[in-house]
Amino acid sequence: MDNNFGNPNKFAIQYTFLSNPHNEKGIVGESWGVFKLLIEGKDICQYTIDNKNTDYNWNLIYILEWLCENMQYLIGYDPFPLPVQGESTLELIENADDFDSDEEDEIYLWYQAKSSWLFKHSWFCNRGGSFLSNVYFRREQENVEISWNNDFYREKEIIFANPRGIRIIPKTEFKLVIFNFLNDILLKLEEKVPADLIDDKNKITELYKKIKLLEP
């Protein structure tokens, strides 16, 4: 892999840009590539489809954009909003799903609060139609919990190599890996996008601004 950030045996991100197989143009097309999220040597984004092991390939702008937009929630103070118990994000979600009420507005408000939080803590909502691993990021004191659950894909006969798990990463290590990745991919993407695509260039500038104040 061309670009590696972190220790693959602990926590790392790897990516490389590839030629776009769909002839897409601009920032979306130029961002096509392979992405790996490695935890303890295992790529939690790798899956099997049609009996073929597959690395995650897609327009990486979707991951990049989501991380820049939501980094303040991943490393900041944004606890799970509902009054349920759970030692992990997966447990909190499962216990929240047990909620029921005779009042329709209470059901709406409960699941709206849950959905709003999930949009800020899982990039699954910004997968752009791809088979992106359903990963959650949540700060816990001076650590960041990374958890994932890909049971959703089983009905599509897509089997992830590491379908479900929970790991705790020190916040300083998490920030170092994530920000090194973001700065590197933004720089390389800026170089790839043609100068005459002003809107795309401006988008990259705006993404830079979103993470600048949060960098270690």
C-alpha positions as CSV (number, residue, x, y, z in Angstrom):
1,M,0.0,0.0,0.0
2,D,1.4,3.4,-1.0
3,N,0.4,5.4,2.0
4,N,0.5,4.0,5.6
5,F,-0.3,5.9,8.8
6,G,0.2,4.3,12.2
7,N,1.2,0.8,13.3
8,P,-0.7,-1.9,11.4
9,N,-0.3,-4.2,14.3
10,K,-2.1,-1.8,16.6
11,F,-4.1,0.9,14.7
12,A,-3.4,2.2,11.2
13,I,-5.0,3.6,8.0
14,Q,-3.7,2.7,4.5
15,Y,-4.8,4.0,1.2
16,T,-3.7,4.3,-2.4
17,F,-5.3,6.1,-5.4
18,L,-6.2,4.0,-8.4
19,S,-7.4,4.8,-11.9
20,N,-11.2,5.4,-11.9
21,P,-12.9,2.4,-13.5
22,H,-16.1,4.4,-14.3
23,N,-14.4,7.4,-15.9
24,E,-15.8,9.8,-13.3
25,K,-14.4,13.2,-13.3
26,G,-13.5,15.9,-10.7
27,I,-13.0,15.4,-7.0
28,V,-15.2,12.3,-6.9
29,G,-13.5,10.6,-9.8
30,E,-10.0,11.5,-8.7
31,S,-10.5,10.1,-5.3
32,W,-11.1,6.5,-6.4
33,G,-8.8,4.1,-4.5
34,V,-8.2,1.4,-1.9
35,F,-8.8,2.1,1.8
36,K,-7.9,-0.1,4.7
37,L,-8.6,0.4,8.4
38,L,-6.2,-1.9,10.3
39,I,-6.7,-2.9,13.9
40,E,-4.3,-5.4,15.4
41,G,-3.2,-6.4,11.9
42,K,-6.7,-7.0,10.6
43,D,-8.4,-4.9,7.9
44,I,-11.9,-4.4,9.1
45,C,-13.0,-3.1,5.7
46,Q,-12.1,-6.2,3.8
47,Y,-15.0,-8.5,2.7
48,T,-15.8,-11.5,0.6
49,I,-18.3,-11.3,-2.3
50,D,-18.9,-14.1,-4.8
51,N,-16.3,-16.1,-3.0
52,K,-13.7,-13.4,-3.7
53,N,-11.7,-11.6,-1.0
54,T,-12.1,-7.9,-1.8
55,D,-10.3,-4.8,-0.4
56,Y,-12.5,-1.7,-0.1
57,N,-12.4,0.2,-3.4
58,W,-14.5,3.3,-3.9
59,N,-14.5,7.1,-4.2
60,L,-12.5,7.9,-1.0
61,I,-14.0,11.4,-0.9
62,Y,-16.9,10.0,1.0
63,I,-14.8,8.8,3.8
64,L,-12.6,11.9,3.7
65,E,-15.6,14.2,3.7
66,W,-17.3,12.4,6.6
67,L,-14.2,12.4,8.8
68,C,-13.6,16.1,8.2
69,E,-17.2,17.0,8.9
70,N,-17.5,15.0,12.1
71,M,-14.1,14.9,13.7
72,Q,-15.2,17.3,16.4
73,Y,-17.7,14.7,17.6
74,L,-15.3,11.7,17.4
75,I,-12.7,13.3,19.6
76,G,-14.9,15.8,21.4
77,Y,-17.6,15.6,24.0
78,D,-20.6,14.1,22.4
79,P,-22.0,11.2,24.5
80,F,-24.7,8.8,23.5
81,P,-27.9,10.8,23.9
82,L,-30.3,8.2,25.3
83,P,-30.7,7.0,28.9
84,V,-29.6,3.4,28.3
85,Q,-26.7,1.4,29.7
86,G,-24.0,-0.2,27.7
87,E,-20.2,-0.8,27.9
88,S,-19.7,-0.2,24.2
89,T,-21.4,1.6,21.3
90,L,-22.8,-1.7,20.1
91,E,-24.4,-2.4,23.4
92,L,-25.8,1.2,23.6
93,I,-27.4,0.8,20.2
94,E,-28.8,-2.6,20.9
95,N,-30.3,-1.5,24.2
96,A,-31.7,1.7,22.6
97,D,-33.5,-0.4,20.0
98,D,-35.5,-2.1,22.7
99,F,-37.4,1.1,23.4
100,D,-41.1,1.2,23.0
101,S,-43.9,3.6,24.0
102,D,-47.6,4.1,23.7
103,E,-46.9,7.7,22.6
104,E,-46.0,8.0,18.9
105,D,-44.2,11.3,19.5
106,E,-42.0,9.7,22.1
107,I,-41.0,6.9,19.7
108,Y,-40.2,9.5,17.1
109,L,-38.1,11.7,19.4
110,W,-36.2,8.6,20.8
111,Y,-35.2,7.2,17.4
112,Q,-34.5,10.7,16.0
113,A,-32.0,11.3,18.8
114,K,-30.4,8.0,18.1
115,S,-30.2,8.5,14.3
116,S,-28.8,12.0,14.7
117,W,-26.0,10.7,16.9
118,L,-25.3,7.8,14.6
119,F,-24.9,10.1,11.6
120,K,-22.1,11.9,13.5
121,H,-20.4,8.8,14.8
122,S,-20.5,6.2,11.9
123,W,-19.4,6.8,8.3
124,F,-21.9,4.2,7.2
125,C,-24.4,7.0,6.4
126,N,-21.9,8.5,3.9
127,R,-20.9,5.3,2.1
128,G,-22.1,6.5,-1.3
129,G,-23.7,3.1,-2.2
130,S,-20.5,1.2,-1.4
131,F,-20.0,-1.8,0.8
132,L,-18.2,0.2,3.5
133,S,-17.7,-1.4,6.9
134,N,-20.2,-0.1,9.5
135,V,-17.8,1.4,11.9
136,Y,-18.5,3.6,15.0
137,F,-16.2,6.0,16.7
138,R,-16.8,7.3,20.2
139,R,-14.6,9.1,22.7
140,E,-14.4,7.5,26.1
141,Q,-12.3,9.7,28.5
142,E,-8.8,9.7,27.0
143,N,-9.5,7.0,24.5
144,V,-11.5,6.5,21.4
145,E,-13.6,3.4,21.1
146,I,-13.7,1.9,17.6
147,S,-16.5,-0.7,17.1
148,W,-18.0,-2.3,14.1
149,N,-20.9,-4.5,13.2
150,N,-21.5,-5.8,9.7
151,D,-24.4,-8.1,10.2
152,F,-26.4,-5.8,7.9
153,Y,-24.5,-7.1,4.9
154,R,-25.2,-10.9,5.5
155,E,-28.5,-10.8,3.7
156,K,-26.7,-9.4,0.7
157,E,-24.3,-12.4,0.9
158,I,-21.4,-10.1,1.7
159,I,-19.2,-11.5,4.4
160,F,-16.7,-9.3,6.2
161,A,-13.4,-10.9,7.2
162,N,-13.8,-9.3,10.7
163,P,-17.6,-8.8,11.0
164,R,-17.9,-7.5,14.5
165,G,-15.6,-6.1,17.1
166,I,-14.6,-3.5,19.7
167,R,-11.2,-1.9,20.3
168,I,-10.0,0.9,22.5
169,I,-7.4,3.3,21.0
170,P,-5.6,6.0,23.0
171,K,-6.9,9.4,21.9
172,T,-3.5,10.8,21.2
173,E,-2.7,7.8,18.9
174,F,-6.1,8.0,17.2
175,K,-5.6,11.7,16.5
176,L,-2.1,11.3,15.2
177,V,-3.1,8.6,12.7
178,I,-6.3,10.2,11.5
179,F,-4.9,13.7,11.1
180,N,-1.8,12.4,9.3
181,F,-4.1,10.5,6.9
182,L,-6.4,13.5,6.3
183,N,-3.6,15.9,5.6
184,D,-1.9,13.5,3.3
185,I,-4.9,12.6,1.3
186,L,-6.2,16.2,1.1
187,L,-2.8,17.3,-0.3
188,K,-2.6,14.5,-2.9
189,L,-6.2,15.0,-3.9
190,E,-5.6,18.7,-4.3
191,E,-2.7,17.9,-6.7
192,K,-4.9,15.5,-8.7
193,V,-7.9,17.8,-9.2
194,P,-7.5,20.0,-12.3
195,A,-7.0,23.7,-11.5
196,D,-10.0,24.8,-13.6
197,L,-12.4,22.8,-11.3
198,I,-12.8,25.8,-8.9
199,D,-15.7,24.3,-6.9
200,D,-13.7,21.1,-6.3
201,K,-10.6,23.1,-5.3
202,N,-12.8,25.2,-2.9
203,K,-14.3,22.1,-1.4
204,I,-10.8,20.7,-0.5
205,T,-10.0,24.1,1.1
206,E,-13.1,24.0,3.2
207,L,-12.3,20.4,4.4
208,Y,-8.8,21.6,5.4
209,K,-10.4,24.4,7.5
210,K,-12.7,22.0,9.3
211,I,-9.8,20.0,10.7
212,K,-7.2,22.7,11.2
213,L,-8.3,23.8,14.7
214,L,-8.6,20.2,15.9
215,E,-5.1,19.0,14.9
216,P,-2.7,17.8,17.6
